[in-house]
Amino acid sequence: MKTPIVTPAAGAAYHSGVADVETRAYAKVTRRLVPFLMLCYLGAYLDRVNVGFAKLQMLSDLQWSDTVYGLGAGVFFIGYFLFEVPSNMILHRFGARRWLARIMITWAMISASFAFVSSPTMFYVLRFLLGVAEAGFAPGVILYITYWFPSARRAKVMGMFFMAIPLASIVGAPLSGWIMEAFAGVHGLRGWQWLFALEAIPSLVLGIAILFYLDDSIAGAKWLSPEEKAVLQRNIAAENDGKVAHQTVRDFLADRRLWLLTGIYFCIVMGQYGLTFWLPTIVRNAGATGLWEVGMLAAIPYGVALVCLPLVGRNSDRTRARRLHCGVPMLAAAAALFALPFTDGIGTALALLSVAAAGALCGTSQFWALPTAFLGGMTAAAGIATINCIANLAGFFSPSLVGWLNDFTGKQGAGLMLTSGMLLLGACLIVLLPKQAVDR
């Protein structure tokens, strides 16, 4: 039997056909998964940070100081730290669908319980439990994305996913202000109590929806054709062949890149939450009056970030300059936060807050293109969770230290200087990452 002759034209047609299948498959995956995961993270972030708006009434009603609020806001991340790595390992072993649903349903119930908080101790306990409940969601979704998208396509997807953070603030800021004003006194409850109760409902509904909507893997996706599944699985398998998979815990812990990445993300989180938990207060102190006005104006910086996130992600995938696309936004955010205490007027404050929000959030989204470029398998599950859980301790230190510095100095600028300095340090640490490992 003669071997068939494959002409150049036939070969070109074959590769063109494969490329068409690949393009169609990734378009399907993006449409199916990314908007839904964004919606889930929007609910997560809303429940995590609505305490920043509740603070505007809560502190005066309960006679608490900024220090009490800052410690309570930060205690969330202690629970997050303790349970995040086990959570991601469970997700990798048993599947994302059931585990992500468990996370969302649990935290929705705990978030609603904040409506009945009456003492600092109760506040601290509930914030800790909220961290325990939510542990694993963000790193779990990041890990889940690596099951579907190779490194070359991941920065854009990460940018789209992290658009949920500014969306949560764009939707949540005016919504929170409106709830606190419109529902004040209804059935004898204060506005901040209704805020916690009502904003927990979306997370509960979405948690139930996950059970019916998500697939654990490419193989289980009935909405993909066999050809599309084959192309996606081939791409993921090819990429995993070149990734690090540590054989022992000792090898894992000895990887210096892991700890460098943890340090970088610690600095990013310090900046992000230093801004998130105090932005409504900064806007009010800059001259905004009334909760509705504070909510509307506080949404503006996140609107700017919403525009920047997909643009930076798309350009990162095009150039593969991962370090640059993470570090430069962090430097911009550091400069804006440093300048903020030296300015007057709501317009200037909003302009600088917009630069800070866009820079911090772009730095957050582009950071996750770095470790996922070279970690694979169970190492990726453990690595993503380890980086995220340790770095998210900054979520404890950031609001706690900012609150303490503000009380100690009597000036809002002290906390902003700390936040700016941490972002600057993180941007400098990025230079130490080996280019050949992460710029892929």
Buried (B, 14 or more C-beta within 10 A) or exposed (E): EEEEEEEEEEEEEEEEEBEEBBEBBBEBBBEBBBBBBBBBBBBBBBBBBBBBBBBBBBBEEBEBBBBBBBBBBBBBBBBBBBBBBEBBBBBBEEBBBBBBBBBBBBBBBBBBBBBEBEEBEBBBBBBBBBBBBBBBBBBBBBBBBBBBBBBBBBBBBBBBBBBBBBBBBBBBBBBBBBBBBEBBEEEEBBBBBBBBBBBBEBBBEBBBBBEEBBBBBBEEBEEBEEBBBBBBBEBBEEBBEEBBBBEEEEEBEEBEBBBBBBBBBBBBBBBBBBBBBBBBBBBBEBEBEEBBBBBBBBBBBBBBBBEBBBEBBBBBBEEBBBBBBBBBBBBBBBBBBBBBBEEEEBEBBBBBBBBBBBBBBBBBBBBBBBBBBBBBBBBBBBBBBBBBBBBBBBBBBBBBBBBBBBBEEEEBBBBBBBBBBBBBBBBBBBEEBEEEBBBB
